[in-house]
Every structure is written in structure tokens, then in C-alpha cells.
Amino acid sequence: MQAIPEEKIRAASEGLRAIAHEIRLSVLCYLLSGPMCVQELMEATGASQSNLSQHLTKMRLMGIVTNEKRGQQVYYRIANPAFGDLVGSLKNIYCPEMCGTGDHS
């Protein structure tokens, strides 16, 4: 069996830590359905703007989400479809009653 390079394990561990926070995971669950603006994410998660902004910045810097300015609003979306698949799998495990067709794209 081929050894998994240590840097790959480290990167995966950092990625999992980056989404392991309740607010960040909640944001990603909401973003499974498509891009959302900061105001929508604040309402959905119940997080304050400053708290949410800190979490979004961390995820953006890690390449988990990306943002796009549309007029006065900044919209966020999941940057890598594989993160959507991962969050969708977690959703299937921990809250299957909320899962529709199982489509995570």
C-alpha cells in the first residue's frame, strides 16, 4: 500500500478544522443550496455581522468559500464542489430528515 504523504494529511486536517466550528458548518450547510449574501447568512445562522465576517474570512482564506460583490451586497458560495460533497455527506449522516434528493452541487 502506498503511504499517504504527510503534507496531504496535514492539509486535510487543517481543512476539517476550518469547517468544524458550528457557525462555519452552518454557513456551509446553507450554501449547499446556492450563493447567499451576508445579510441572508446572518438571518439564517443567527450570528452577528462581525462574528460571521470573521468566520467567512477564515473560510475564504482557506479556499472553502469564495465571494462576489453584486451591487452593495457580497454573496458567498462554496468554492470547491468537493467541500459541498463533504458537507452534504455530513448533512446526510447528522440530519437526513433535511436532505432531499441527496444532490450536493
Biopython code that builds the backbone (N, CA, C, O; Angstrom):
import numpy as np
from Bio.PDB.StructureBuilder import StructureBuilder

atoms = [
    (1, "MET", "N", (0.839, -1.173, 0.000)),
    (1, "MET", "CA", (0.000, 0.000, 0.000)),
    (1, "MET", "C", (0.889, 1.244, 0.000)),
    (1, "MET", "O", (1.892, 1.309, 0.711)),
    (2, "GLN", "N", (0.505, 2.221, -0.805)),
    (2, "GLN", "CA", (1.272, 3.457, -0.910)),
    (2, "GLN", "C", (1.005, 4.355, 0.299)),
    (2, "GLN", "O", (-0.144, 4.527, 0.706)),
    (3, "ALA", "N", (2.053, 4.919, 0.863)),
    (3, "ALA", "CA", (1.922, 5.825, 2.016)),
    (3, "ALA", "C", (1.298, 7.144, 1.575)),
    (3, "ALA", "O", (1.593, 7.656, 0.496)),
    (4, "ILE", "N", (0.439, 7.679, 2.422)),
    (4, "ILE", "CA", (-0.157, 8.978, 2.155)),
    (4, "ILE", "C", (0.830, 10.041, 2.616)),
    (4, "ILE", "O", (1.275, 10.022, 3.764)),
    (5, "PRO", "N", (1.176, 10.969, 1.724)),
    (5, "PRO", "CA", (2.150, 11.998, 2.105)),
    (5, "PRO", "C", (1.675, 12.809, 3.319)),
    (5, "PRO", "O", (0.512, 13.199, 3.417)),
    (6, "GLU", "N", (2.617, 13.047, 4.235)),
    (6, "GLU", "CA", (2.299, 13.750, 5.472)),
    (6, "GLU", "C", (1.681, 15.126, 5.207)),
    (6, "GLU", "O", (0.780, 15.546, 5.933)),
    (7, "GLU", "N", (2.153, 15.827, 4.179)),
    (7, "GLU", "CA", (1.604, 17.162, 3.892)),
    (7, "GLU", "C", (0.145, 17.093, 3.451)),
    (7, "GLU", "O", (-0.615, 18.034, 3.680)),
    (8, "LYS", "N", (-0.252, 15.990, 2.823)),
    (8, "LYS", "CA", (-1.656, 15.810, 2.422)),
    (8, "LYS", "C", (-2.531, 15.571, 3.650)),
    (8, "LYS", "O", (-3.635, 16.106, 3.746)),
    (9, "ILE", "N", (-2.034, 14.769, 4.581)),
    (9, "ILE", "CA", (-2.756, 14.517, 5.831)),
    (9, "ILE", "C", (-2.903, 15.822, 6.611)),
    (9, "ILE", "O", (-3.973, 16.111, 7.146)),
    (10, "ARG", "N", (-1.833, 16.604, 6.675)),
    (10, "ARG", "CA", (-1.854, 17.878, 7.389)),
    (10, "ARG", "C", (-2.864, 18.836, 6.742)),
    (10, "ARG", "O", (-3.634, 19.494, 7.442)),
    (11, "ALA", "N", (-2.856, 18.910, 5.420)),
    (11, "ALA", "CA", (-3.780, 19.801, 4.720)),
    (11, "ALA", "C", (-5.230, 19.378, 4.961)),
    (11, "ALA", "O", (-6.099, 20.225, 5.165)),
    (12, "ALA", "N", (-5.490, 18.072, 4.937)),
    (12, "ALA", "CA", (-6.848, 17.578, 5.190)),
    (12, "ALA", "C", (-7.278, 17.889, 6.613)),
    (12, "ALA", "O", (-8.423, 18.272, 6.850)),
    (13, "SER", "N", (-6.373, 17.726, 7.551)),
    (13, "SER", "CA", (-6.670, 18.015, 8.949)),
    (13, "SER", "C", (-6.994, 19.500, 9.141)),
    (13, "SER", "O", (-7.932, 19.845, 9.859)),
    (14, "GLU", "N", (-6.224, 20.367, 8.504)),
    (14, "GLU", "CA", (-6.478, 21.811, 8.583)),
    (14, "GLU", "C", (-7.825, 22.159, 7.950)),
    (14, "GLU", "O", (-8.566, 22.989, 8.477)),
    (15, "GLY", "N", (-8.134, 21.532, 6.834)),
    (15, "GLY", "CA", (-9.421, 21.771, 6.179)),
    (15, "GLY", "C", (-10.591, 21.343, 7.045)),
    (15, "GLY", "O", (-11.597, 22.047, 7.131)),
    (16, "LEU", "N", (-10.462, 20.193, 7.686)),
    (16, "LEU", "CA", (-11.530, 19.722, 8.575)),
    (16, "LEU", "C", (-11.686, 20.636, 9.788)),
    (16, "LEU", "O", (-12.804, 20.915, 10.220)),
    (17, "ARG", "N", (-10.562, 21.101, 10.337)),
    (17, "ARG", "CA", (-10.645, 22.051, 11.454)),
    (17, "ARG", "C", (-11.313, 23.344, 11.023)),
    (17, "ARG", "O", (-12.041, 23.962, 11.800)),
    (18, "ALA", "N", (-11.067, 23.753, 9.782)),
    (18, "ALA", "CA", (-11.628, 25.008, 9.293)),
    (18, "ALA", "C", (-13.156, 24.959, 9.199)),
    (18, "ALA", "O", (-13.813, 25.992, 9.331)),
    (19, "ILE", "N", (-13.719, 23.790, 8.975)),
    (19, "ILE", "CA", (-15.188, 23.701, 8.870)),
    (19, "ILE", "C", (-15.828, 23.159, 10.146)),
    (19, "ILE", "O", (-17.053, 23.073, 10.235)),
    (20, "ALA", "N", (-15.009, 22.794, 11.134)),
    (20, "ALA", "CA", (-15.528, 22.131, 12.330)),
    (20, "ALA", "C", (-16.285, 23.056, 13.282)),
    (20, "ALA", "O", (-16.970, 22.566, 14.179)),
    (21, "HIS", "N", (-16.186, 24.352, 13.122)),
    (21, "HIS", "CA", (-16.898, 25.281, 14.002)),
    (21, "HIS", "C", (-18.382, 25.299, 13.635)),
    (21, "HIS", "O", (-18.734, 25.207, 12.459)),
    (22, "GLU", "N", (-19.244, 25.416, 14.638)),
    (22, "GLU", "CA", (-20.695, 25.364, 14.409)),
    (22, "GLU", "C", (-21.183, 26.413, 13.426)),
    (22, "GLU", "O", (-22.004, 26.103, 12.563)),
    (23, "ILE", "N", (-20.707, 27.634, 13.530)),
    (23, "ILE", "CA", (-21.169, 28.681, 12.610)),
    (23, "ILE", "C", (-20.669, 28.404, 11.200)),
    (23, "ILE", "O", (-21.427, 28.536, 10.239)),
    (24, "ARG", "N", (-19.403, 28.021, 11.066)),
    (24, "ARG", "CA", (-18.866, 27.757, 9.726)),
    (24, "ARG", "C", (-19.574, 26.571, 9.076)),
    (24, "ARG", "O", (-19.889, 26.612, 7.887)),
    (25, "LEU", "N", (-19.820, 25.533, 9.838)),
    (25, "LEU", "CA", (-20.525, 24.378, 9.287)),
    (25, "LEU", "C", (-21.957, 24.748, 8.917)),
    (25, "LEU", "O", (-22.471, 24.306, 7.890)),
    (26, "SER", "N", (-22.590, 25.550, 9.744)),
    (26, "SER", "CA", (-23.947, 26.013, 9.456)),
    (26, "SER", "C", (-23.976, 26.824, 8.157)),
    (26, "SER", "O", (-24.854, 26.629, 7.316)),
    (27, "VAL", "N", (-23.018, 27.728, 8.003)),
    (27, "VAL", "CA", (-22.931, 28.531, 6.776)),
    (27, "VAL", "C", (-22.807, 27.619, 5.567)),
    (27, "VAL", "O", (-23.497, 27.811, 4.565)),
    (28, "LEU", "N", (-21.934, 26.633, 5.658)),
    (28, "LEU", "CA", (-21.733, 25.725, 4.526)),
    (28, "LEU", "C", (-22.997, 24.927, 4.216)),
    (28, "LEU", "O", (-23.302, 24.680, 3.049)),
    (29, "CYS", "N", (-23.725, 24.526, 5.240)),
    (29, "CYS", "CA", (-24.990, 23.815, 5.009)),
    (29, "CYS", "C", (-25.967, 24.703, 4.232)),
    (29, "CYS", "O", (-26.618, 24.247, 3.292)),
    (30, "TYR", "N", (-26.059, 25.966, 4.630)),
    (30, "TYR", "CA", (-26.949, 26.886, 3.909)),
    (30, "TYR", "C", (-26.463, 27.128, 2.489)),
    (30, "TYR", "O", (-27.273, 27.240, 1.569)),
    (31, "LEU", "N", (-25.160, 27.209, 2.301)),
    (31, "LEU", "CA", (-24.614, 27.470, 0.963)),
    (31, "LEU", "C", (-24.751, 26.281, 0.020)),
    (31, "LEU", "O", (-24.541, 26.424, -1.184)),
    (32, "LEU", "N", (-25.099, 25.115, 0.546)),
    (32, "LEU", "CA", (-25.336, 23.965, -0.340)),
    (32, "LEU", "C", (-26.430, 24.272, -1.355)),
    (32, "LEU", "O", (-26.409, 23.755, -2.472)),
    (33, "SER", "N", (-27.385, 25.115, -0.966)),
    (33, "SER", "CA", (-28.495, 25.422, -1.862)),
    (33, "SER", "C", (-28.172, 26.549, -2.841)),
    (33, "SER", "O", (-28.973, 26.853, -3.724)),
    (34, "GLY", "N", (-27.003, 27.169, -2.688)),
    (34, "GLY", "CA", (-26.596, 28.217, -3.618)),
    (34, "GLY", "C", (-26.046, 29.430, -2.898)),
    (34, "GLY", "O", (-26.062, 29.493, -1.669)),
    (35, "PRO", "N", (-25.556, 30.402, -3.673)),
    (35, "PRO", "CA", (-24.959, 31.593, -3.083)),
    (35, "PRO", "C", (-25.944, 32.361, -2.203)),
    (35, "PRO", "O", (-27.143, 32.416, -2.475)),
    (36, "MET", "N", (-25.401, 32.949, -1.147)),
    (36, "MET", "CA", (-26.209, 33.768, -0.234)),
    (36, "MET", "C", (-25.412, 35.010, 0.135)),
    (36, "MET", "O", (-24.183, 34.975, 0.206)),
    (37, "CYS", "N", (-26.126, 36.113, 0.371)),
    (37, "CYS", "CA", (-25.457, 37.330, 0.804)),
    (37, "CYS", "C", (-25.254, 37.288, 2.317)),
    (37, "CYS", "O", (-25.841, 36.457, 3.010)),
    (38, "VAL", "N", (-24.425, 38.183, 2.813)),
    (38, "VAL", "CA", (-24.086, 38.213, 4.229)),
    (38, "VAL", "C", (-25.342, 38.385, 5.080)),
    (38, "VAL", "O", (-25.495, 37.718, 6.103)),
    (39, "GLN", "N", (-26.235, 39.270, 4.665)),
    (39, "GLN", "CA", (-27.469, 39.505, 5.429)),
    (39, "GLN", "C", (-28.292, 38.216, 5.542)),
    (39, "GLN", "O", (-28.807, 37.904, 6.616)),
    (40, "GLU", "N", (-28.417, 37.477, 4.454)),
    (40, "GLU", "CA", (-29.160, 36.209, 4.484)),
    (40, "GLU", "C", (-28.488, 35.205, 5.416)),
    (40, "GLU", "O", (-29.160, 34.486, 6.156)),
    (41, "LEU", "N", (-27.160, 35.162, 5.373)),
    (41, "LEU", "CA", (-26.424, 34.235, 6.244)),
    (41, "LEU", "C", (-26.545, 34.631, 7.709)),
    (41, "LEU", "O", (-26.616, 33.768, 8.584)),
    (42, "MET", "N", (-26.571, 35.941, 7.981)),
    (42, "MET", "CA", (-26.770, 36.402, 9.359)),
    (42, "MET", "C", (-28.124, 35.944, 9.879)),
    (42, "MET", "O", (-28.228, 35.429, 10.992)),
    (43, "GLU", "N", (-29.164, 36.135, 9.066)),
    (43, "GLU", "CA", (-30.508, 35.734, 9.469)),
    (43, "GLU", "C", (-30.607, 34.227, 9.640)),
    (43, "GLU", "O", (-31.236, 33.750, 10.585)),
    (44, "ALA", "N", (-29.993, 33.473, 8.736)),
    (44, "ALA", "CA", (-30.085, 32.013, 8.780)),
    (44, "ALA", "C", (-29.336, 31.428, 9.979)),
    (44, "ALA", "O", (-29.819, 30.497, 10.623)),
    (45, "THR", "N", (-28.157, 31.977, 10.275)),
    (45, "THR", "CA", (-27.329, 31.398, 11.330)),
    (45, "THR", "C", (-27.553, 32.035, 12.695)),
    (45, "THR", "O", (-27.245, 31.431, 13.722)),
    (46, "GLY", "N", (-28.089, 33.253, 12.709)),
    (46, "GLY", "CA", (-28.254, 33.974, 13.967)),
    (46, "GLY", "C", (-26.967, 34.620, 14.456)),
    (46, "GLY", "O", (-26.922, 35.145, 15.568)),
    (47, "ALA", "N", (-25.932, 34.587, 13.646)),
    (47, "ALA", "CA", (-24.637, 35.174, 14.026)),
    (47, "ALA", "C", (-24.654, 36.676, 13.781)),
    (47, "ALA", "O", (-25.340, 37.165, 12.884)),
    (48, "SER", "N", (-23.885, 37.403, 14.595)),
    (48, "SER", "CA", (-23.737, 38.842, 14.375)),
    (48, "SER", "C", (-22.893, 39.062, 13.123)),
    (48, "SER", "O", (-22.180, 38.164, 12.675)),
    (49, "GLN", "N", (-22.983, 40.262, 12.567)),
    (49, "GLN", "CA", (-22.226, 40.552, 11.350)),
    (49, "GLN", "C", (-20.724, 40.416, 11.580)),
    (49, "GLN", "O", (-20.023, 39.849, 10.742)),
    (50, "SER", "N", (-20.219, 40.929, 12.703)),
    (50, "SER", "CA", (-18.776, 40.855, 12.945)),
    (50, "SER", "C", (-18.314, 39.413, 13.140)),
    (50, "SER", "O", (-17.265, 39.024, 12.627)),
    (51, "ASN", "N", (-19.088, 38.621, 13.874)),
    (51, "ASN", "CA", (-18.738, 37.223, 14.101)),
    (51, "ASN", "C", (-18.780, 36.443, 12.786)),
    (51, "ASN", "O", (-17.862, 35.685, 12.474)),
    (52, "LEU", "N", (-19.853, 36.638, 12.024)),
    (52, "LEU", "CA", (-19.996, 35.949, 10.746)),
    (52, "LEU", "C", (-18.868, 36.344, 9.797)),
    (52, "LEU", "O", (-18.311, 35.490, 9.108)),
    (53, "SER", "N", (-18.529, 37.628, 9.757)),
    (53, "SER", "CA", (-17.463, 38.098, 8.868)),
    (53, "SER", "C", (-16.137, 37.424, 9.191)),
    (53, "SER", "O", (-15.385, 37.073, 8.283)),
    (54, "GLN", "N", (-15.842, 37.240, 10.477)),
    (54, "GLN", "CA", (-14.609, 36.557, 10.862)),
    (54, "GLN", "C", (-14.586, 35.124, 10.339)),
    (54, "GLN", "O", (-13.568, 34.660, 9.826)),
    (55, "HIS", "N", (-15.709, 34.431, 10.471)),
    (55, "HIS", "CA", (-15.782, 33.044, 10.001)),
    (55, "HIS", "C", (-15.701, 32.969, 8.480)),
    (55, "HIS", "O", (-15.025, 32.094, 7.938)),
    (56, "LEU", "N", (-16.382, 33.874, 7.792)),
    (56, "LEU", "CA", (-16.343, 33.883, 6.330)),
    (56, "LEU", "C", (-14.934, 34.190, 5.832)),
    (56, "LEU", "O", (-14.473, 33.594, 4.859)),
    (57, "THR", "N", (-14.253, 35.117, 6.499)),
    (57, "THR", "CA", (-12.884, 35.452, 6.107)),
    (57, "THR", "C", (-11.974, 34.239, 6.260)),
    (57, "THR", "O", (-11.169, 33.947, 5.376)),
    (58, "LYS", "N", (-12.099, 33.539, 7.375)),
    (58, "LYS", "CA", (-11.267, 32.341, 7.592)),
    (58, "LYS", "C", (-11.523, 31.313, 6.490)),
    (58, "LYS", "O", (-10.582, 30.746, 5.935)),
    (59, "MET", "N", (-12.795, 31.075, 6.174)),
    (59, "MET", "CA", (-13.111, 30.075, 5.142)),
    (59, "MET", "C", (-12.666, 30.546, 3.761)),
    (59, "MET", "O", (-12.253, 29.731, 2.936)),
    (60, "ARG", "N", (-12.743, 31.849, 3.500)),
    (60, "ARG", "CA", (-12.299, 32.373, 2.213)),
    (60, "ARG", "C", (-10.783, 32.206, 2.071)),
    (60, "ARG", "O", (-10.294, 31.800, 1.017)),
    (61, "LEU", "N", (-10.052, 32.519, 3.128)),
    (61, "LEU", "CA", (-8.593, 32.377, 3.095)),
    (61, "LEU", "C", (-8.157, 30.926, 2.946)),
    (61, "LEU", "O", (-7.095, 30.648, 2.388)),
    (62, "MET", "N", (-8.972, 30.003, 3.443)),
    (62, "MET", "CA", (-8.670, 28.571, 3.323)),
    (62, "MET", "C", (-9.137, 27.999, 1.974)),
    (62, "MET", "O", (-8.887, 26.830, 1.678)),
    (63, "GLY", "N", (-9.812, 28.816, 1.163)),
    (63, "GLY", "CA", (-10.280, 28.359, -0.140)),
    (63, "GLY", "C", (-11.550, 27.531, -0.082)),
    (63, "GLY", "O", (-11.872, 26.812, -1.027)),
    (64, "ILE", "N", (-12.279, 27.633, 1.038)),
    (64, "ILE", "CA", (-13.504, 26.849, 1.199)),
    (64, "ILE", "C", (-14.696, 27.575, 0.581)),
    (64, "ILE", "O", (-15.555, 26.952, -0.043)),
    (65, "VAL", "N", (-14.742, 28.889, 0.758)),
    (65, "VAL", "CA", (-15.786, 29.696, 0.133)),
    (65, "VAL", "C", (-15.126, 30.772, -0.711)),
    (65, "VAL", "O", (-13.948, 31.089, -0.544)),
    (66, "THR", "N", (-15.902, 31.314, -1.604)),
    (66, "THR", "CA", (-15.466, 32.449, -2.411)),
    (66, "THR", "C", (-16.580, 33.476, -2.359)),
    (66, "THR", "O", (-17.728, 33.148, -2.060)),
    (67, "ASN", "N", (-16.236, 34.714, -2.651)),
    (67, "ASN", "CA", (-17.272, 35.744, -2.615)),
    (67, "ASN", "C", (-17.281, 36.553, -3.898)),
    (67, "ASN", "O", (-16.319, 36.573, -4.666)),
    (68, "GLU", "N", (-18.410, 37.221, -4.096)),
    (68, "GLU", "CA", (-18.603, 38.040, -5.287)),
    (68, "GLU", "C", (-19.476, 39.215, -4.886)),
    (68, "GLU", "O", (-20.524, 39.041, -4.265)),
    (69, "LYS", "N", (-19.038, 40.408, -5.243)),
    (69, "LYS", "CA", (-19.815, 41.601, -4.921)),
    (69, "LYS", "C", (-20.829, 41.833, -6.039)),
    (69, "LYS", "O", (-20.481, 41.861, -7.219)),
    (70, "ARG", "N", (-22.084, 41.998, -5.640)),
    (70, "ARG", "CA", (-23.174, 42.300, -6.577)),
    (70, "ARG", "C", (-23.847, 43.556, -6.064)),
    (70, "ARG", "O", (-24.665, 43.501, -5.146)),
    (71, "GLY", "N", (-23.501, 44.682, -6.655)),
    (71, "GLY", "CA", (-24.027, 45.947, -6.164)),
    (71, "GLY", "C", (-23.467, 46.214, -4.783)),
    (71, "GLY", "O", (-22.250, 46.236, -4.595)),
    (72, "GLN", "N", (-24.347, 46.417, -3.815)),
    (72, "GLN", "CA", (-23.928, 46.689, -2.440)),
    (72, "GLN", "C", (-23.768, 45.410, -1.614)),
    (72, "GLN", "O", (-23.268, 45.461, -0.490)),
    (73, "GLN", "N", (-24.182, 44.278, -2.152)),
    (73, "GLN", "CA", (-24.171, 43.013, -1.406)),
    (73, "GLN", "C", (-22.964, 42.149, -1.787)),
    (73, "GLN", "O", (-22.518, 42.153, -2.934)),
    (74, "VAL", "N", (-22.454, 41.418, -0.811)),
    (74, "VAL", "CA", (-21.401, 40.432, -1.060)),
    (74, "VAL", "C", (-22.043, 39.057, -0.907)),
    (74, "VAL", "O", (-22.603, 38.733, 0.140)),
    (75, "TYR", "N", (-21.953, 38.258, -1.961)),
    (75, "TYR", "CA", (-22.519, 36.904, -1.966)),
    (75, "TYR", "C", (-21.402, 35.890, -1.813)),
    (75, "TYR", "O", (-20.331, 36.022, -2.405)),
    (76, "TYR", "N", (-21.673, 34.877, -1.006)),
    (76, "TYR", "CA", (-20.718, 33.796, -0.777)),
    (76, "TYR", "C", (-21.259, 32.515, -1.372)),
    (76, "TYR", "O", (-22.468, 32.290, -1.429)),
    (77, "ARG", "N", (-20.326, 31.675, -1.816)),
    (77, "ARG", "CA", (-20.681, 30.343, -2.306)),
    (77, "ARG", "C", (-19.544, 29.399, -1.957)),
    (77, "ARG", "O", (-18.428, 29.833, -1.671)),
    (78, "ILE", "N", (-19.832, 28.121, -1.982)),
    (78, "ILE", "CA", (-18.801, 27.112, -1.729)),
    (78, "ILE", "C", (-17.851, 27.120, -2.926)),
    (78, "ILE", "O", (-18.281, 26.989, -4.072)),
    (79, "ALA", "N", (-16.559, 27.275, -2.648)),
    (79, "ALA", "CA", (-15.564, 27.443, -3.713)),
    (79, "ALA", "C", (-15.255, 26.151, -4.454)),
    (79, "ALA", "O", (-15.084, 26.155, -5.673)),
    (80, "ASN", "N", (-15.184, 25.060, -3.729)),
    (80, "ASN", "CA", (-14.792, 23.783, -4.307)),
    (80, "ASN", "C", (-15.962, 22.816, -4.152)),
    (80, "ASN", "O", (-16.391, 22.552, -3.029)),
    (81, "PRO", "N", (-16.484, 22.285, -5.252)),
    (81, "PRO", "CA", (-17.620, 21.355, -5.156)),
    (81, "PRO", "C", (-17.352, 20.180, -4.217)),
    (81, "PRO", "O", (-18.293, 19.628, -3.646)),
    (82, "ALA", "N", (-16.096, 19.789, -4.047)),
    (82, "ALA", "CA", (-15.776, 18.679, -3.147)),
    (82, "ALA", "C", (-16.129, 19.033, -1.698)),
    (82, "ALA", "O", (-16.524, 18.155, -0.930)),
    (83, "PHE", "N", (-15.991, 20.318, -1.313)),
    (83, "PHE", "CA", (-16.421, 20.726, 0.034)),
    (83, "PHE", "C", (-17.940, 20.606, 0.149)),
    (83, "PHE", "O", (-18.458, 20.234, 1.202)),
    (84, "GLY", "N", (-18.650, 20.921, -0.931)),
    (84, "GLY", "CA", (-20.104, 20.741, -0.934)),
    (84, "GLY", "C", (-20.475, 19.280, -0.743)),
    (84, "GLY", "O", (-21.414, 18.958, -0.014)),
    (85, "ASP", "N", (-19.728, 18.394, -1.405)),
    (85, "ASP", "CA", (-19.970, 16.956, -1.248)),
    (85, "ASP", "C", (-19.719, 16.518, 0.193)),
    (85, "ASP", "O", (-20.483, 15.732, 0.752)),
    (86, "LEU", "N", (-18.633, 17.037, 0.792)),
    (86, "LEU", "CA", (-18.292, 16.690, 2.168)),
    (86, "LEU", "C", (-19.383, 17.161, 3.132)),
    (86, "LEU", "O", (-19.837, 16.399, 3.986)),
    (87, "VAL", "N", (-19.794, 18.407, 2.989)),
    (87, "VAL", "CA", (-20.839, 18.949, 3.867)),
    (87, "VAL", "C", (-22.155, 18.221, 3.622)),
    (87, "VAL", "O", (-22.899, 17.953, 4.566)),
    (88, "GLY", "N", (-22.448, 17.899, 2.367)),
    (88, "GLY", "CA", (-23.656, 17.132, 2.059)),
    (88, "GLY", "C", (-23.630, 15.761, 2.707)),
    (88, "GLY", "O", (-24.659, 15.281, 3.181)),
    (89, "SER", "N", (-22.473, 15.127, 2.733)),
    (89, "SER", "CA", (-22.343, 13.824, 3.404)),
    (89, "SER", "C", (-22.585, 13.962, 4.901)),
    (89, "SER", "O", (-23.266, 13.132, 5.501)),
    (90, "LEU", "N", (-22.024, 15.016, 5.508)),
    (90, "LEU", "CA", (-22.262, 15.256, 6.938)),
    (90, "LEU", "C", (-23.745, 15.499, 7.197)),
    (90, "LEU", "O", (-24.298, 15.034, 8.194)),
    (91, "LYS", "N", (-24.375, 16.228, 6.293)),
    (91, "LYS", "CA", (-25.810, 16.505, 6.429)),
    (91, "LYS", "C", (-26.604, 15.204, 6.334)),
    (91, "LYS", "O", (-27.555, 15.005, 7.089)),
    (92, "ASN", "N", (-26.222, 14.316, 5.414)),
    (92, "ASN", "CA", (-26.893, 13.015, 5.289)),
    (92, "ASN", "C", (-26.757, 12.181, 6.548)),
    (92, "ASN", "O", (-27.683, 11.463, 6.926)),
    (93, "ILE", "N", (-25.601, 12.272, 7.200)),
    (93, "ILE", "CA", (-25.353, 11.495, 8.417)),
    (93, "ILE", "C", (-26.089, 12.079, 9.612)),
    (93, "ILE", "O", (-26.761, 11.351, 10.343)),
    (94, "TYR", "N", (-25.968, 13.396, 9.819)),
    (94, "TYR", "CA", (-26.451, 14.015, 11.056)),
    (94, "TYR", "C", (-27.850, 14.608, 10.988)),
    (94, "TYR", "O", (-28.491, 14.800, 12.021)),
    (95, "CYS", "N", (-28.328, 14.899, 9.791)),
    (95, "CYS", "CA", (-29.709, 15.406, 9.690)),
    (95, "CYS", "C", (-30.338, 14.940, 8.376)),
    (95, "CYS", "O", (-30.676, 15.752, 7.514)),
    (96, "PRO", "N", (-30.489, 13.628, 8.237)),
    (96, "PRO", "CA", (-31.019, 13.071, 6.985)),
    (96, "PRO", "C", (-32.436, 13.546, 6.682)),
    (96, "PRO", "O", (-32.849, 13.582, 5.522)),
    (97, "GLU", "N", (-33.182, 13.910, 7.726)),
    (97, "GLU", "CA", (-34.552, 14.384, 7.501)),
    (97, "GLU", "C", (-34.582, 15.699, 6.729)),
    (97, "GLU", "O", (-35.625, 16.069, 6.191)),
    (98, "MET", "N", (-33.459, 16.408, 6.665)),
    (98, "MET", "CA", (-33.388, 17.682, 5.951)),
    (98, "MET", "C", (-32.868, 17.507, 4.533)),
    (98, "MET", "O", (-32.805, 18.472, 3.771)),
    (99, "CYS", "N", (-32.501, 16.298, 4.180)),
    (99, "CYS", "CA", (-31.918, 16.041, 2.869)),
    (99, "CYS", "C", (-32.994, 15.640, 1.888)),
    (99, "CYS", "O", (-33.829, 14.773, 2.147)),
    (100, "GLY", "N", (-32.941, 16.309, 0.746)),
    (100, "GLY", "CA", (-33.916, 15.995, -0.292)),
    (100, "GLY", "C", (-33.418, 14.863, -1.161)),
    (100, "GLY", "O", (-33.438, 13.697, -0.766)),
    (101, "THR", "N", (-32.976, 15.222, -2.340)),
    (101, "THR", "CA", (-32.567, 14.227, -3.322)),
    (101, "THR", "C", (-31.161, 13.718, -3.093)),
    (101, "THR", "O", (-30.732, 12.766, -3.745)),
    (102, "GLY", "N", (-30.433, 14.341, -2.174)),
    (102, "GLY", "CA", (-29.055, 13.937, -1.976)),
    (102, "GLY", "C", (-28.105, 14.668, -2.894)),
    (102, "GLY", "O", (-26.908, 14.378, -2.898)),
    (103, "ASP", "N", (-28.619, 15.629, -3.690)),
    (103, "ASP", "CA", (-27.777, 16.412, -4.594)),
    (103, "ASP", "C", (-27.063, 17.488, -3.788)),
    (103, "ASP", "O", (-27.714, 18.285, -3.112)),
    (104, "HIS", "N", (-25.728, 17.526, -3.847)),
    (104, "HIS", "CA", (-24.951, 18.467, -3.053)),
    (104, "HIS", "C", (-24.250, 19.491, -3.905)),
    (104, "HIS", "O", (-23.334, 20.156, -3.421)),
    (105, "SER", "N", (-24.637, 19.647, -5.145)),
    (105, "SER", "CA", (-23.917, 20.582, -6.008)),
    (105, "SER", "C", (-24.538, 21.940, -5.987)),
    (105, "SER", "O", (-24.055, 22.850, -6.661)),
]
sb = StructureBuilder()
sb.init_structure("model")
sb.init_model(0)
sb.init_chain("A")
sb.init_seg("    ")
for serial, (resi, resn, name, xyz) in enumerate(atoms, 1):
    if name == "N":
        sb.init_residue(resn, " ", resi, " ")
    sb.init_atom(name, np.array(xyz, "f"), 0.0, 1.0, " ", f" {name:<3s}", serial, name[0])
structure = sb.get_structure()
